[in-house]
Amino acid sequence: MVARRKKRRIIRITFGAAILVVVGFVGWLGYEGLQARSDLEKAQNFAMQAKDALLSGDTENASQAADDADRYAQNAQSSVDSFPWRVTSAVPILGAPLDSTRQMTTIVSGLTQDVLLPTVDAGSAVSPDQLILDGARINLAALRDAAPVLETTAAAITDLDAQAQAVDSTYIGPIDDARVQLQDQVSELSGLLNNTSTAAKIAPAMLGADGPRSYFVGFQTNAEARGTGGLLGGFGVVRANDGAVGVDDVTSNRQFRFDYAPIDLGPEFQQSYGHSRPTQDFRNSNISTHFPYAGQIWQSMWQQETGERVDGAIATDPVALSYVLDAVGDVTLPDGETITADNVVELTESTAYTRFGEDQAARKAYLETVAQTVVQKLTGRISRPQALLEALGRAAGEGRLAVWSSVPEEQEVLATTPLGKVVPDDPAPYASVVINNLGGNKLDYYLEREIEYAAGPCDGEKRDSTVTVRLTNSLPAGDYTNYVAGMFDNPVGAPVGTNLSDVGLLATQGAKLNKVTVNGTSAFGFNGKERGHPMFNVQVPIPQGETTELVYELTEPTAPGEPRVPIQPIIDKPIIEAAVPVCG
């Protein structure tokens, strides 16, 4: 009996000791978890403070915030690297939140050590206040000096971004919220540093560090759609020398002709677009959505017109102009009219046609004045350089600001960025819908687009896919000039107010068109090719107040990669839906 009681007592003591150990372990782990989370949050907050201070030109506070971010990141790293943490995080399901926290802490630690601290040392290159100087001058020396550091940090943040996006979600809400926040923050920093690194590689030479440069600038009129955005409505020449940038007087397209000597852009281009004479007629010079083609054509036309061979080309539009005005402020025309971010698109793409009626010379002179006044604003003092860079970045991301360089090494870099506005030549799923106005009117100001791209599963080598395009002509009732709402050479006998569009689909490489319908009826499609992508074109009228629906039925290769549906930069904000499984 005594032995049995003694044994039970030993068991109770042992069990109690085990409970105390477990309770102590859980308590310690809970404390460490709270401490790690607190340190991680502080590290993230200081990291964002460092980024904001750097962008505002406050390098002293940026340095201090980066040091604080690093200190808290290392504290958090010590917690999650402990043996108990690692053991518990390896437990299936139960340990998932701890494992996610450990992954996030490692990412933040790398962010502070490998990205923030070195970037602060290159502060002047990523601080808009120190990069953009008064009088439209760029601090090229700062960019070149920082190039090696920026290249290293851009590579580091790209790797950390991939790691952040790969962190699994967890069932604990606050930890999952922290995961999403970290992913957004790292992605934002990755974009910023990669863009700055790219600029440091090519901007000094492109802005005249090694000798003067010149670039043709095309101002596109989105009210009459073309592949890169809109009809070439005006132009100028940007001149850069040692970082100082100026723009020659902006003029209208009335100084361009329809009969330039052609240039050879290859057999695919000739097959797809040769009938429109794009290298000879400026009105069709940018019907391809691949901007380097337009850049080369504009370079050729300008040389034939003036004898000057520019070093590249730039395209922009009134929507991009609205972003810039939002950053730099309003401008006032010589007659006292104020042009703002809110009215510039409507004034230049719609109101001007009503105001000047059939007097095209007066309208073009007005648009020239608007462009020249904005250019004068940009070549003066910029009070909010960070806002200006953000505006330009937004325009580039939407395809409203594009750049082509005739220097192959520079163009190779540009082609990897949104600024290059290139049609990719890889096999990933692709559906690019390109509108070219055939009516010679300005009705694309009222065009509304819906695009749906759907594809089957990744089971075999090929799969069926469909691209559905709905185009709505939202022209309000009213009286319009023939120039705005009529139709050049009206081949379909349509009433005034009817739009006529060439709707091209650049599909996945290797895709075959099985059938295309317009409003449910089979239609004839023209076949072409653009950088390896098959292109299927259908010409359709879009009556006033109505919607025209096109459905492309395809068979395409089951190619790996994320599906892409590029958005042609016209006026509207199209509705885009992609239901395409990502195949490995």
Secondary structure as GFF3:
##gff-version 3
##sequence-region A 1 584
A	DSSP	alpha_helix	2	55	.	.	.	ID=ss1
A	DSSP	alpha_helix	59	80	.	.	.	ID=ss2
A	DSSP	alpha_helix	83	89	.	.	.	ID=ss3
A	DSSP	alpha_helix	96	110	.	.	.	ID=ss4
A	DSSP	pi_helix	111	116	.	.	.	ID=ss5
A	DSSP	alpha_helix	117	121	.	.	.	ID=ss6
A	DSSP	alpha_helix	123	126	.	.	.	ID=ss7
A	DSSP	alpha_helix	128	131	.	.	.	ID=ss8
A	DSSP	beta_strand	132	133	.	.	.	ID=ss9
A	DSSP	beta_strand	137	138	.	.	.	ID=ss10
A	DSSP	alpha_helix	140	165	.	.	.	ID=ss11
A	DSSP	alpha_helix	173	206	.	.	.	ID=ss12
A	DSSP	beta_strand	213	226	.	.	.	ID=ss13
A	DSSP	beta_strand	229	241	.	.	.	ID=ss14
A	DSSP	beta_strand	244	247	.	.	.	ID=ss15
A	DSSP	beta_strand	251	252	.	.	.	ID=ss16
A	DSSP	three_ten_helix	253	255	.	.	.	ID=ss17
A	DSSP	alpha_helix	267	273	.	.	.	ID=ss18
A	DSSP	three_ten_helix	274	276	.	.	.	ID=ss19
A	DSSP	three_ten_helix	282	284	.	.	.	ID=ss20
A	DSSP	alpha_helix	291	306	.	.	.	ID=ss21
A	DSSP	beta_strand	312	316	.	.	.	ID=ss22
A	DSSP	alpha_helix	318	328	.	.	.	ID=ss23
A	DSSP	beta_strand	331	332	.	.	.	ID=ss24
A	DSSP	beta_strand	338	339	.	.	.	ID=ss25
A	DSSP	alpha_helix	344	346	.	.	.	ID=ss26
A	DSSP	pi_helix	347	351	.	.	.	ID=ss27
A	DSSP	alpha_helix	352	356	.	.	.	ID=ss28
A	DSSP	alpha_helix	360	378	.	.	.	ID=ss29
A	DSSP	alpha_helix	385	397	.	.	.	ID=ss30
A	DSSP	beta_strand	402	405	.	.	.	ID=ss31
A	DSSP	alpha_helix	408	414	.	.	.	ID=ss32
A	DSSP	three_ten_helix	418	420	.	.	.	ID=ss33
A	DSSP	beta_strand	431	437	.	.	.	ID=ss34
A	DSSP	three_ten_helix	443	446	.	.	.	ID=ss35
A	DSSP	beta_strand	447	455	.	.	.	ID=ss36
A	DSSP	beta_strand	462	473	.	.	.	ID=ss37
A	DSSP	alpha_helix	482	485	.	.	.	ID=ss38
A	DSSP	beta_strand	499	507	.	.	.	ID=ss39
A	DSSP	beta_strand	512	518	.	.	.	ID=ss40
A	DSSP	beta_strand	521	522	.	.	.	ID=ss41
A	DSSP	beta_strand	526	530	.	.	.	ID=ss42
A	DSSP	beta_strand	533	542	.	.	.	ID=ss43
A	DSSP	beta_strand	547	557	.	.	.	ID=ss44
A	DSSP	beta_strand	575	579	.	.	.	ID=ss45
###
